[in-house]
């Protein structure tokens, strides 16, 4: 059963500007593990990665129904690749029962999150 849906889109140039000023924005958004992935990327890919993670975390908070705030911060959420590279959501270091999709064009990054509750028989 679907329990929440969230969608977010963000401009790459906005994220690039924030990231170029200092590490403060990046450190507010990325977990330690995500930051390791970020460091391994080229300059353009870093912007796409950071914007995608920002959008996905915003989408997750919307699907959860809390928004980003005291109950759900950017650092509470992690989006890490599985063995095939697909993004997997984690909240407070626990896998989330749901799905995340991240995409980008030359100008924007977007993400959608669908949360579900798996019925156990």
N, C-alpha and C positions, 0 to 999 in steps of 0.2 A: 504494500500500500504506500502511495506517495504521501509524504508528510510535509514536504516543503519544496518550493521551487524558487531559485534566485537567479538573477541575470544582472550583469554589469558590463559596462564598456568604458574604456578610458583612452585618452589621446596619448600616443607615444611621445610626441614632442613635449607634452607637459611632464611626463615621467622623466624624460631625458634631462629637462631643465632642473627638476628637483634633485635628481641623482647627481648631476654635475656640480651642484653647489657644495655639497658635503655628503658624508656617509650617513648623516642623521636620518634622512628619509629611508634609505635602504635598510638601516639597522632597526628602524621602527616596523618595517614590513616583513623582512626575511628572517626566518629561524636560522640557527647555526648551520644546520644541514643544507638548507636552501642557499645560504650564503656560499657554501663550498661549491655548489653547482654554478652559481653566478660567477664566481672567480675564474672558472675554467672556460668561460665563453668569450667570444670576440666582443668588441665595443657595441656594435649594432645588436647583436644577439642578446647582450646584457640588458639593453633597454626593453627588448621584446619579452625577455624572461621576467624582469621586474614588473613591467606593466601587466603581463599575464597573471602573475601571482597576486598583484594588487587587485585586479578585477575578480579573480577567482575567490579571494578571501572576502571581498565585499559581497559577491554573489552568495557565498556560504552563509554569511551573517544574515543576509536577507532571507534565505531559505529557512534558516533557523528561527527567524522571527525576532531576533534581538537587535540586529544592526551591530556595527562595531561600537564597543563601549565596555563597561565594567564586566559584563558577563561573557564577552567574546572579543578579545583583542586580536590584532593581527598576528601576534606571536603565539597565541593559543592555537592558531591554525597553521598547518603545514601541508604543502602539496608536493609530494615526492614521487619520482618515477618508479613504476614497478619494473620487473625484469625485462619487459619489452619496451619500456620508455613511456608508457601511458601514465598520466597523472592520477595519483591516489590521494584522497583527502584524509587528514588526521586532525583530530581536535583533542587538545590536551594529551598528546602522544598516543591516542587510541584511534584505530581506523574508524572512519565514518561509514555508516551504512547508507551508501548513496553513490552518486556519480558526479564527476566534474569534467567539463569540456572547455578547453582554452584554445582560442584562435587569434590570429592577428593578420592585419593587412600592412601596407606601408605606413598607414597613419594611425591605426587604432588597434587595441587589444580588447577582446571580449571574452567573457566566461559565463557559463551556465552551470548551475548546480541543481541536482535533483536529489532530495533526501527521501529515503524510504524506511519503512519499518518492515522487516522480514518477519512473517508469521512463522512461528515454530510449531510443528505438529508433533 
